[in-house]
């Protein structure tokens, strides 16, 4: 074989290798940046005070399903709840999409574009959370009218006040499809009321007694809203009534452990514990749609 022919073959191999590399690079980029399938709808809630529409974000995989259901409950910012932005919990949404779930993120009554008014009933953390928990039933009931949603598999997740509402929902005869409750830094703080933290500790015992669904709690050492003095005592009271619960004290996280839930950097901390929890409650736990995984 002539030297000229050898050079041409080497160049051809190099061109082919570069072409393959570029092709893989484009696909890897698309893989990493695959957008979340997101839709906003309004779900009707019927009450004796009049009907309201609950603004709800849905993250749905392509296909006919049926998909197991996840409900994600938001917290409460300071100020007017109607001015609070719609929650887009992308980290937890990706986590569940990877496992084949459909994710509903409702804004409870009185928040953002949802109708009605948020009321802190009787300055009571218990009464307020029980009132808000009714919205979860509305969302699950609506979801079960959809052919692409499984009717026998639901996980309810909440962060901050949404975590507390999730616990209240567990104590309120939840839908039979609910297999587990996930509480990230749950609780209530309001400048109008004195003694809320002690109430959280006391009411946790009542919620535990009234709940049979397994739960998992995540709290950090440097949480600026609910420190470990509070969260440890909340859980100690709760678990007396609902022993099928586990507490994950994950230590410090950044400047404020309360932000773990919304920060993608927090996922390596909670991911293995939540995955084990899903396995234990016999919910889907394996990654079947890796194209939705967030890559650095």
N, C-alpha and C positions, 0 to 999 in steps of 0.2 A: 504494500500500500504506500502510495507516494506521501511525502511530507505535507504537500498541499492538501491532499484529501483528508489526512489526519487532522489538520488544523480546522478544516471545514466541519468535520464531525464533532470536534471538541466545541466549536462555536454553536453548532446545532444543539448539542446536549445542554450547553449553558443557557441558550434561549429557552429550551423546553423547561429547564429547572426554574428559571425566572418566571416563566408563564404560570407554572404550577404554584409557585410561591405566591404570586400576585393573586391568583384565583383563591387560594386558601385564605390569604389575608383579607380579601373582601368579604368572604363568607364568615370568617371569624369576627370581623367588625360588625356585620349584620347580626351575628349571634349575640354579641355583647350588647348591642344597642337596640335589641328587639323591643319596641314600645309595648307598654301594658295595654291590653284591650279594655278600654275604659268607657263607661256610659253613665249618664246622669238621668235619673227618672224621678218622678214624684209619686209616692205611694199614699193612698187615701187612708186616713185614720178616722174611724167613727167614734165619737164620744158624746156624752150627754151635754157637753158644752158646745157642740158643733163639730163638724168635720174639719180636719186639717190635713194638709199635704206634707208628707215627710220627704225632704230632699235626700236622695239616696244615690250613692255612687256604686256601680257594679263593675267588678273586674271579672270578665268571663272569657274562658278559653274558647277557641274556635271549636265547632262541633256541636252535636246534639246531646251529648251527655248520656245519662244524667250524671251531674257532678255533685259530690258532697258539698255541704253549705258551711260557710264561715260568716259570722256576723262580727264586725269590728266596731266597738263603741268608743267615741271620742271623749276627751276631757273637756274642761271648761276654762277658758281664759278669763282674765280680769275684764271688767267692763260689760257692755251690752252684748248679750249672747247673739242677738241678730246681726251683730257686726263681726262675729267670729267667722273666720274663713272655713270653707268646706274642707273636711279632713281628707287628705290623700296619703294614707299610710303605706308608702310604696315598698318599704322593706318587708313588712309582714305580708303585704299583698303578694309580692314576688314569692315569698316563702311558701305560701299556700297554693299559688298557681303552679309552682313546680311540682306539687304533690297532687295536682289534678282537681283542686277545689274551685268553686265559684265563691267570690268574696263580695259581700254586701256591706257597705259602710254608710249607715243612715245618720243623718243629722237629726237629733231628737227634737221634739217640739220646742219651739222658741229659739232654736239655733239657726244662724245663717238664713237660708231662704225657706226653711221649714215654717209652717204656720204655727199658730198658738204662741203662748208665752211661757218662758221658764219661770217657775216659782219655787222659792225655797220654803216649802210648806211648814208653817209653824216653827221656823228656824230649826228644823230637825233634819239631820242627815239621813235618818231612817225614812221619814215620810217622803222626802224629796226623791230619794233613790227608788223607792217602791213605785212612786208615781211615774218616773221616767222609764222604769223597767217595762211598763206596759207597751212602750213603743217597740221593744224587741219582739214581743208576741205578734204585733202587727206586721213586722217585717218578715218573720218566719212564716206566718199564715199566707202572706202574699207570695213569698218565694215558692211555697209548696203548690201554688196554682200553676207554676211554670213546668212544662214537660221536661226541661233540661236540668231540673234540680231534684236531687235525691230527697225522698220524703222521710228517710230513716237515719240520716247522718248529719248532725249539726254540731259545730264547735262555736262557742261564744267567747269572744276576746274583748278585753277593755283596758284602757289606759287612763290613769289618774281618776277623775270622777267617773269616767267610763268603766274603769275597773271596779269601782264601788257599785255602780249600777249593775254591772255583770253579776256581782255577788248577790245583790238584791234580787235580781231576776232568778238566780238559782234557788232562792228562798221563797219563790212565788209560784210554785207548781209549774216549772218550765215545760215547754213542749217535749213530748216523749222522745223526739228525735235527738235531743241535746245529750251528747255523750261526755262533754267536758267543758269546764269554765277556766279561762285563762286571765289572770289578774296581774297586770303590770302596774305596780306602784299605785294601787287604788286607794281612794280616800276622798274627802271633801274638805275644802278650806274656804271660808268666807269671812270677810272682815266684819260682817254685820253681827256675827254670832260668837259668843264666848262659850267655851267648853266643848267645841265640836270634836276635838281630838279625843277627849275622854269618852264622848258619845260613840265615836268610831270603835273604841275598844269594847265598850259595853254591848253595842248593837251587833258586833261581830259574833258574839256568843249566840245571840238569837238567830242570826242568819245561818250559823253552822248547824244549829239544832233543826232548822227547817229545810236543810239542803241535803239531798242524797247524791247529787251529781259530783263526780270527782273534780277537784280543783287543783290548780298550780298557781303559786304566788311568786312574783319576782320583786324584790326590794333591794336597794343598794345602801351602802353605809353613808354615802354623802348626798342622799336625797334631801333637797332643800325644802320640800313640803312635808314629807312623812319620814322622819328619821327612824332609826332602828328601835329606839325606845318605844315608839308608837307601833310600828309594823310588827315587831316581835310579840307585843301584847295582843294586838288584834288577832294574829294567827293563833296564839296560844289559846285564846278564848274560842275562836272559830273551830279549831280542830277537835275540841272537846265534843262538839256536836256532830261534826263531819270528819271522822278520822281518815276518810279516803281523800286526803289533801296533802300537799307537799309544799314546803317553803324553800325558795332558792335565794339565799343571801349572797349576792354576787359581788359584794365588796364595793370599792370605789369605781366610778366611771366618769371620766373627764372632770369637769367642774361641778357637775350636778347629775347624780344617778337617776334623777327623775326623767332625764332626757334619753335614757337608753332605748326606749321603745321606738322613737322616731329617727334615731341615728343609725344609718347603715353600719357604722363601726360597732354597734352594739350587738349585731346579729351573731357573731362568733361566740358571744357569751351565752345568749339564751337559746340558740338553735339546738344544741345537743339535748338540753333538758326538755325543751318543748317536743322535740322529735320522740324522745323516750316516752313522754306523757301520751302522745298520740298513739304510740304502739301499745301502751298499757291499757288505754280505753278502747282499743280495737278500732281505731280510726285510721284511715289511710295515712301512711307516714313516709313512704318511699318516694324519691324523686322520679317522676315519670315524664316531666316536661322540662328538661334542663335548659332549654333555650330561653327560659324566663329568668334564669339565675343571673343576678347582678355580678358582673365581672369587673375587677379593678382596671 
